[in-house]
Amino acid sequence: WGGIIGVGFLLLRRQLGRFTVGNASIDSLRLEPGGVLINVKLPIVNRSDLAVPISGFIGVLTYNGTQIGTTYLNQATIIQPRSVSAPVFGTHISMLSVLTSTPLLSLLNSLAQKYLGISIPGIPTNKPLEGDAIAKYLGGLRLTGTVYAANLSIDIDQPLTA
């Protein structure tokens, strides 16, 4: 019986291990008291024959290697067999983090212009970044952490795209 259970466990583990993580992208941006909330979509491809729950995330959002916020899974989700789902992860960035980095301030102001049509209140606005400039600054944002899917953990270190 031990052998049958062992083989069954290995087959189950193999099925659950058939995941691919896509590129993280900004889903939305919202101004909140004391900071900015950035929601990030992370496409996950389930190539297995089993539905797999995404139950948690432990991670951070960094800017040029410096942590600017803790990231969390907004809502648990189930990825159906042989399909793609893009769970949303939230990161609250405090105004202190924003104000201590001029490039981050320019980037967040530009993203606020793009997603909300406004600047971050109380912060002087330079000309919003566009094209290559926004891509350059956006390249400094990375989502790093671990997604928990069923009994697996999937490590992530992804740059963000807009």
N, C-alpha and C positions, 0 to 999 in steps of 0.2 A: 504494500500500500504506500509505503514511503516513496518508492520509485515513481509510482503513478502521480502522486501529489507533487513530487519534485518536477516531473516532466510537465505537468499541467501549469505549475507556477512559472517555469521557464517560458512556455508558450505564451502565457498571459503577459509576462514581462516583455517578451519580444513584440507582441501586438501593441502594448502601451508605449513602447519605445519608438514608434514610427511617426515622429513629429518633425516638422520643419518650422522654424520661426522666420517670419518675413521682416520687412523693414518697419521700424517704429516711426509713426508720423503723428503730428499734432492734429488732434481731432477738434479741440476747441480751447478757448482761452476765456477766462472770466475774472474780472476784478472783484476782490473780496476785501473785507476790512483787514487791514494790515498786510495785504499782499496780493498775489496773482495766483490763480488756479489754472494749471495747464493740464488738460486731459489728453492722454496719448493713446492711440490705437496701436495694437501689436497683433498683426495677423499670425495665426497659428494654424498650420495645416495638419490635419489628422488623417494619416494614410492607413490607419488600422481599420479593422472590422468592428471595433467597439466604440460606443459613445464614451467620451472621457470628460469628467468634470474638471474645470479649472477652478480651484478652490481658494487660491491665495497667491500673494506675491510679497516678497520682501526685497526692497531695493531702494535706489536713490536716483535722483536726476543730478547730473554733474554738469558744470560749465568749465571747460578747459581744465578738467581734473579736480575742480573744487566742488564739493557737495553743496547744492543750493536748495535741496528739498528732499524729503522722504516720500517715496512713491508707494501707492497702495492700489489694490484691485477694487474698482468701484462696485462691481457686482459679480458674484459667482456666475459662471456660465458653463454650459455643456457643449462640447464640440461633437457634433454627430459624426458617425463613421464616414470616412472618405469625403471630408468636407473641410471648408475653411471658416474660421470664426475670428473676429477681431475684438477681443476683450478690450475694455477701456480702463486705463490706469490713471489715477489722479496724482498730481504733485502740487502742494501748496508752497509757493516761493514767497518768503517774507520780504517786506519792503527793505529791510536791512540788507538782505542779500542783493537785492536789486540796486540799491543805492551805493554799495561798495564796489560795483563793477561797471565802469562806463560802457564797455562793449555789451554787457548783458542788458544794461538799461536801454541802450540803442536798439538791441534786438527785441526786447519785450515791448518797447514803444512801437516798433515797426509791426510786430505781431498783433498788438492791440489795434493798430490802424487797419491791418488786413482783416482780422476776424470780427472786430467790433466797430470799426469806423471811427474810433476815438483814440486819444492819447491817454496814458496813465495820468489820473488827476494829480495836480500839484507838482508835476515833474516837467521841467522845461523840455520842449519838443524840438529836436533838430529835424532836418528833412528825413522822412522815413527811409529806411534802407530798402533797396530794390535789387532785383536780379542777382548778379554775382555777389554783391555785398551782403545781402541777406543770407545767401547760401553759405558764404564764408563764415559769418557769425553763427549761423544755425549749426554748422559742422562742429562747433564747440560743445553743443548740448548732447549728452549721452544718457541713455537709460541703461542702468546696470542693476542686476539683481537676479533673483531666482523665482520662476513661475512654478507653482505646485499644481500638477495635473495628476489626478488619481494618486497613485503611490510613487510617482516620479517627480523629480525636480529637474527643471530645464534652466540652465544658466544663460543669462542674456547680457550682452554688452553691445548695444546698438546705438549708432548715431541717429538723431532725429531728422526727419524731413518735414517740410511744411505741406 
